[in-house]
């Protein structure tokens, strides 16, 4: 039962200060019980959110939403800056194999399991399309907090970076087919799905183009800078520019910023890349406190009792699809043992992208229901949003814990850090 103290009506600046100071200590408390700091940040968010104190209410979260977008931009830039072609070649085609097999295995397994349970094909396709979407921020936060290094770490950067792009494409195709089925069910005729199939391909393609252009400009501007403060200013400018353009043109801000980092690491000397990334590491913990606290505030704990059989089946089949698919992809790609054993455990986090996709489903399928008098479409939108929001609570808490476990077992977290 929540305790509503929203009448205190804190300003966005006051809330940010409270979050940073309290989040710092919550993160340290989580570390004391061998959990990643971000679990402490998320617990704080849940306490401040509508589930408990309602200080971070819907209006406050909206006021602070730019923080989430900026943090995701920096996370994506950091991922891109780890994806040097030299490293990817060393990891081999196995990474591509892992990305494709785990994404399509999660899609197929969830679609099949939900259809077995409900016998509702449009609903099953939508849930299947949600499954491949990951939350790269959780994985990156754990890697950076514990200063993990090694082949599994590099592989995780690559997989969580690229599988969101593939997830958007899979979602676009599956949603187009589901929409077509629902229109046919309501009217007795099938509409063309080709325009809907084009949209996700255009989104990813334009994201790559915009990221490439911003990345090229950024590299030209930063190459002669030596002062770390000057470099940090230029990094902020590039990430804000790429993020702003992505939001303005409805592109993938994760893909756009990832390409900026990718251009940097593959066109400049390693010494310059190191000079650019070093000051960035100093501000990432601050962004993580704000980002994960706001993520926790989004989570409605009251939604958990309503999870039901569909939610449980979704959690089990998504987990099996990602872990099993990553294992099969590793075997097909002939990657080394640590990657084969543990990479599936490091990619389970799910939050922003999946919730964003479920909001799109709710909006578009509600409109579809009104336009074609299709209550089935409206019901699917509501079910998907409620279930995905609830299951994200599970995945956001268990995902980082399993990522830390995987990196520890692979020997890529220094001993003193894992025991901290």
C-alpha angles and dihedrals in degrees: 000000000000125000107218111216094152088121086081085076100198118197120244091254093050091048091050091053093048091048094049096047097041092039091056091060094040089054091051090049090054090050090054090062092046096258127128113265092242090069087062091048091051093048088053089051092052090050093048093041132081092280092071124356100008091215090127094051127166093276094049092048090051090051090052097040091106088068090059091050093048092047092050089049092055092044090053092046089051091051092050091050089058094053103085114165088233091059093043091051090050090051087048132203088316090089092057088047091051094048094050098040097045092046096048093039090055090047094048097042095047092045091050095044095048091046090050088053101041108018085221109130100188091049091047093051092051093050090046090052091053094054103076094052111105136187106240093184092069094051094044092047091055093046092050096042093054094034090233117191132181144072095301090052091051091047091051091052090053097045099046089044099052102031092069089060090050090045091057091052092048090048092050092053096043094046090050091053092045091049090050091051092050093049090049090049092051099041106021090240132094120231125213114274097191097091090052092048091054095057100071092044090051091047094053094040094051091044089057092048094048091044090050093051094046090045092052093049091046092051091051092050098044101041096088097040117106104167111093092217092054090048092050090052091052092047090052090049093050095047093046091048093049092044093047093049091048092053092044094052097034094246130145105276089195093055094042095052092041089058090051089057091042092054090049097051094044099045104038135061118268091243091061092045089052091049090052098045097043098071089040091063088061095062100036094082090056091051090047092055092053095040098049094041089055090045089054091049089057092057113096106207088190087068092066097078088054092055094105130169095312091057094047092048090047092052094047097043094044091050092047092046095050097041095040093041092050089050093049091044089051091051093048091047093045095228125170123283100258092053092046093050103041115020094090090060092055099057104055098097112113130177134106102034094043093046089047091052091047090052089053089051092049092049098042097040092048088054090046090052092051094045097048100024090246111154088177090067092050091049091051092052092052095044094049095048094047095045098043092048090052096045091049088064088061096043095045091055100038097038099067091042091055091044090056090046091051094048091047093050090048089054094239097122113077110246095241090053096049090052095045 
